[in-house]
Structures are given as structure tokens and as C-alpha cells.
Amino acid sequence: SLGGWVATRSSGMKKNIYGNIEDLVVHVRMVTPRGVIEKSCQGPRMSTGPDIHHFILGSEGTLGVVTEVTMKIRPLPETKKYGSVIFRNFEDGVACLREVARQRCAPSSIRLMDNMQFQFGQALK
């Protein structure tokens, strides 16, 4: 659920493009045993003490239940393109990822896994 995503402060596979959940939340509301906490996340950053939004995002449900979230949205991409590359060894794959980072390429998702990890993922399908 969206509230669960906020409460766990998760990222996801496409964070390279869309950001982490704290980058996407505009407003959040949490119901606690003591009442309701609401936080607008659109204001300028301040360093005047603890930010309540850090207590809500990532609270894992221990402080209350997230009941309302307003999120930033983005248009769907014009195209979706998926691909795979097989490397001779893991080190070559690491070198490729470093080159991608060095050139500041921005794929929405990139993952490097060894053969055992790949086979395990295939077995879980």
C-alpha cells in the first residue's frame, strides 16, 4: 500500500529517475494513539531541530498508521526499453557499472548479479 511504502521509507527499483519516497511525498497524515499528525513536505529545508517527517517516514507503523499521502506524479515515459548484458565475469560487470556512473548515465534501473543470484531469481518465478 502507499501508506506502507511511506512507513517503511522504501525506495524501489526506479529510484534513479523517480527518487526515494521522501522525494515524492508532498503531504502526509498519520493517526497515532494521541491524535493526528500532518506534515506538508513542500516547505524549504530547515535545520531548527528534528523534522517530524523523519519520524513518520520510516516509522514502520510503530508510531501510528499513515492514512493519507499526497504524492508528486510524473508523466509516463514515452518509451520503455529493457535489455540485458552478460559479462565474462563479475569484475567486468562492476567495471561497466563504474563507467555508467562516471559518464553520468541515468538509467531508471540498473542491476548487477552473479549467475547464482540469477538462477535463484528464476527458480522463484
Beta strands, then each sheet from edge to edge (+ up, - down):
strand 1: 25-32
strand 2: 35-40
strand 3: 65-71
sheet 1: 2+ 1- 3+
end
